[in-house]
Amino acid sequence: GSLVQKLFRTHLFPSIRETSSLTASSARVPVLDSTTRGRIYSVVLALSTDLTGHQGLLSLVEDLIPRGEDSEAWSWGIAQILGDYQYEPNWNFERVKAIRSSTGYPGVRNLSNTCYLNSLFTQLFMNVEFRSFMLSRTVTDGDASQKLLAETQRLFAFMQESWLKCVDPQGIADSVITYESTPIDVSVQMDVDEFYNLLFDRWESQIPSATDKKIFRQFYGGQIVQQIKSKECPHISERLEPFSAIQCEVRGKQTLAESLSAYIEGEVMEG
């Protein structure tokens, strides 16, 4: 093929449909640096100055418009998130709107008032051991009893592998069922600590193995020791309580160590 075709399909919008191998597909990641992509675009345009060049370039660009699962758009990753994806002019062709940051990670799309969901999932995703654990769990009923776990694996996989600027968490929002047995309302801001507890409770219920449940709890959890010391005798009464999150005071504290010290500071009980 022509040099324009090679630049376009090798460095700008490579296809990965030929292989499902992670090692092989990793070698086909497009150039993500904005400056480098800009220079490649300039070369492509400079080589496409006549009618034949323009027609060839339009043909390459047409392949990126998702018209079905046989189009390049599906193999490249433009249209793999939503089955009802509709083509929008310029969306496929403008790098800042279509390709993830040069840092290597896409963002999570805000559904309405879901910044709490996006920030929490981003933090959990960046814990590589936790991400690996969640991605490696066996899902046998992804459409019903393990739907949230399946959607979590789907979202983490897109956050890890997608070349899009952002990924869609709608599947997560539809799969998190509140204690009132309803899906979360994306138009209502939710307390992130409340959502965190709900999310981990739902995740644990969808992990069938007792051993895996134990490992899961160890990622974000522990035990707090409540101690009562008498002023009149050396006896110490202790009680262990499990926790999944600690409420640290921030105001007036310079470091996390100061916040934790204030958290475990004792108080005098009278009466």
Steps between C-alpha positions, in 0.01 A plus 500: 500500500590868483699685765182688600320171557790360704523810720123511549453131582824440687546813709168686509221241494641146500264204484529225760236265360760253372595384849366468851846458650581769755870490407430538131234771541724700735744548212220658293415784739478826299719801560332690786730799542321809370807658338603182321146432378477857372817454296374169358174670400703774329699243301180314403338824378817606316499167312131530411496812282337370180158349428625143531666577833183665634288204394740256663502697824119522504486125452724447802294739711176332393623176657490671840127572484326219692244338270508159663733254664694447176620860486842614615326711765420188698847351484662833586274563796282795400166323520548209735339656807143575396307277264282795392797724419409771250753663271574864584692719253868551591473272807707228336760722344597753765771355721407699813147363480579144401827380649602460862758719668868439438522397867355170385162495676153603383261686726153397618203682347277694738144368461341794682591545867732199520832663583503298825472176300764605247755608760453186711531262206806689377670461839410130520619444142840650580552238772658249261467199733132573563438552128670169419297321766169634369585425137597142579182400686286237329163628380241235410183710521596841366146589395339451840650401835854616407408792277687763705815288509479445123447873434793582731725271298373659181566855627846415639590328172401808297682730744811286457489426128280755323649771282198724550522827690239374747301185570134466589401379851129469419515123550629554854226752580237255377649213703548660843180424691429707810375362832152605382540253206517776236784602267691812602362827363777661293329839526538505880838563666577216741728506803817322388547321834144368483553394139834338590336282767212409270734415214727273705201329658355424155837387364558260786155346455586421137831327575405134556824361646549534876876522447457778244264686735770494769761636259254764382442626856874532557544760224302773673428402856637417840417501869483784749580428864276684745676516839367607840767565762419551866674775698480290815629161382720364218213310336439578131178402326529451123247453221582435133285664234537450123529808278514571128570873522635748755362851533811717537473860613659735247447848642806625684708193410814532291559131429319167491702393805351790698149401392556138604648608834188706568283205401652268763528767768335388822225677690407502865168333587325615815180409670 
